[in-house]
Every structure is written in structure tokens, then in C-alpha cells.
Amino acid sequence: MAVAFNKFQQTVADLANKVHNLGADTLKIMLSNTAPTAVNAVKADIAEISAANGYLAGGNVVAIASSTQTAGLYKLIPSGNVVFTASGGSFGPFRYAVLYNSTPGAGPLIGWYDYGSSISVNSGTNFTVQLDQSAGILQLQ
């Protein structure tokens, strides 16, 4: 399922003010069933689903393959998708996968994916946030 990436407005200022080092900081994806808004700025602004049955508080790490620019176009390229696995029971519901930087204490937000309706993951099954390994998670120009 191709899902569009939505950037938080604060991300632009955070990049300009050296809050993010996208190639070195630890980025994570957490799950929420509450709609993010473009003006949310930090992790505490988002209601994360409860940690349970394989879903860990704070979500899962996004592995980064490269953080580079070519001819003035920067791309943040993940090395793979982010997979959440339910174990010992289900978790959810959630509708949003939220990308944030877990290195600074406040957890500045970067962007989110909207899956269109609430999802629950049953025990023994996976939910995969598919990240574009060609165009990248985000591009800056």
C-alpha cells in the first residue's frame, strides 16, 4: 500500500536550527490512532498507542542507509521497511505511523503516514511501514 508522507511544519525550522542530524540521529516510527496535525512539534503532542503484545513504547527504529545530496537534492534513504510484529496478543488500533527523532529528549517530530482507517495487528502477524528505498523517506531541495 503506497501511503503519502506528511511533513510536520516544525520540521523545517528544526532542520534550520540543527535539531536534526538525519544521518546520525536515531529515528523511530511510533503508532497512533489520533490524527496528527501539521502544527504538532514533539512526541508528547501525539497520543501513542499503548505498549502491548510486541508493540514497544516509542515504536521501532528506522535504519538509515544514506543521508546524502546529489546536485542539490538531499534524500534520506532507509535501508529497509519498519516491521511491527504482534506477539502474545494483538495491538492497536492505530491509523497513523509517526516518524520522529528520538535522539533529542523532546522527540521532535518529522512526519507521518495516514493509513486511511484504523488497523489492529493480530498475534503472530506483522504490520509493515513501507519506506521508499529509492526516493527516500523525505527529500529536500
For each residue, the residues with C-beta under 8 A, 3 or more apart:
1: 115 130
2: 130
3: 113 114 115 130
4: 113 114
5: 99 111 112 113 137 138
6: 36 38 111 112 113 114
7: 11 12 38 110 111 138
8: 11 36 38 39 40 41 109 110 111 112
9: 12 13 38 39
10: 13 14 39 40 41 108 109
11: 7 8 14 15 20 108 109 110 111
12: 7 9 15 16
13: 9 10 16 17 19
14: 10 11 17 19 20 108
15: 11 12 18 19 20 140
16: 12 13
17: 13 14
18: 15 21
19: 13 14 15 101 104 108
20: 11 14 15 25 101 108 110
21: 18 24 25 103
22: 25 27 64 67 76
23: 64 66 67 68 76
24: 21 67
25: 20 21 22 101 102 103 104
26: 61 101 102 103
27: 22 61 62 64 99 100 101 102 110
28: 58 59 60 61 62 99 100 101 102
29: 59 60 62 82 97 98 99 100 129
30: 43 46 48 49 58 59 97 98 100
31: 48 49 55 59 84 92 94 96 97 98
32: 36 46 47 48 49 94 95 96 98
33: 47 49 92 93 94 95 96 118
34: 46 47 96
35: 95 96 114
36: 6 8 32 40 45 46 96 98 109 112
37: 40
38: 6 7 8 9
39: 8 9 10
40: 8 10 36 37 45 46 109
41: 8 10 45 108 109
42: 45 100 106 107 108 109
43: 30 46 48 100 102 106 107 108 109
44: 106 107
45: 36 40 41 42 109
46: 30 32 34 36 40 43 96 98 109
47: 32 33 34
48: 30 31 32 43 57 58 59 98
49: 30 31 32 33 55 91 92 93 94
50: 55 91
51: 55 56 57
52: 55 89 91
53: 86 87 88 89 90 91 123
54: 84 85 86 87 88 91 121
55: 31 49 50 51 52 59 84 86 91 92 121
56: 51 59 60
57: 48 51
58: 28 30 48 102
59: 28 29 30 31 48 55 56 82 84 98
60: 28 29 56 82 83 84
61: 26 27 28 82
62: 27 28 29 78 82 99 131 137
63: 78 79 80
64: 22 23 27 67 76 77 78 79
65: 77 78 79 133
66: 23 75 76 77
67: 22 23 24 64 74 75 76 77
68: 23 74 75 77
69: 72 73 74 75 140
70: 73 75
71:
72: 69 141
73: 69 70 139 140 141
74: 67 68 69 139 140 141
75: 66 67 68 69 70 135 136 138 139
76: 22 23 64 66 67 136 137 138 139
77: 64 65 66 67 68 133 134 136 137
78: 62 63 64 65 81 82 131 132 133 136 137
79: 63 64 65 133
80: 63 131 133
81: 78 128 129 130 131
82: 29 59 60 61 62 78 97 128 129 131
83: 60 126 127 128 129
84: 31 54 55 59 60 91 121 126 127 128 129
85: 54 121 125 126
86: 53 54 55 89 90 91 121 122 123 124 125 126 127
87: 53 54 123 124
88: 53 54 123
89: 52 53 86 123
90: 53 86 120 121 122 123
91: 49 50 52 53 54 55 84 86 120 121
92: 31 33 49 55 118 119 120 121
93: 33 49 118 119 120
94: 31 32 33 49 97 118 119 120
95: 32 33 35 114 115 116 117 118 119
96: 31 32 33 34 35 36 46 112 113 114 115
97: 29 30 31 82 94 112 113 115 129
98: 29 30 31 32 36 46 48 59 109 111 112
99: 5 27 28 29 62 109 110 111 112 113 137
100: 27 28 29 30 42 43 107 108 109 110
101: 19 20 25 26 27 28 104 107 108 109 110
102: 25 26 27 28 43 58 107
103: 21 25 26
104: 19 25 101 107 108
105:
106: 42 43 44
107: 42 43 44 100 101 102 104
108: 10 11 14 19 20 41 42 43 100 101 104
109: 8 10 11 36 40 41 42 43 45 46 98 99 100 101 112
110: 7 8 11 20 27 99 100 101 138
111: 5 6 7 8 11 98 99 137 138
112: 5 6 8 36 96 97 98 99 109
113: 3 4 5 6 96 97 99 129
114: 3 4 6 35 95 96
115: 1 3 95 96 97 119
116: 95
117: 95
118: 33 92 93 94 95
119: 92 93 94 95 115 127
120: 90 91 92 93 94
121: 54 55 84 85 86 90 91 92 125 126 127
122: 86 90 125
123: 53 86 87 88 89 90
124: 86 87
125: 85 86 121 122
126: 83 84 85 86 121
127: 83 84 86 119 121
128: 81 82 83 84
129: 29 81 82 83 84 97 113
130: 1 2 3 81
131: 62 78 80 81 82 137
132: 78 135 136 137
133: 65 77 78 79 80 136
134: 77
135: 75 132 139
136: 75 76 77 78 132 133 139
137: 5 62 76 77 78 99 111 131 132
138: 5 7 75 76 110 111
139: 73 74 75 76 135 136
140: 15 69 73 74
141: 72 73 74
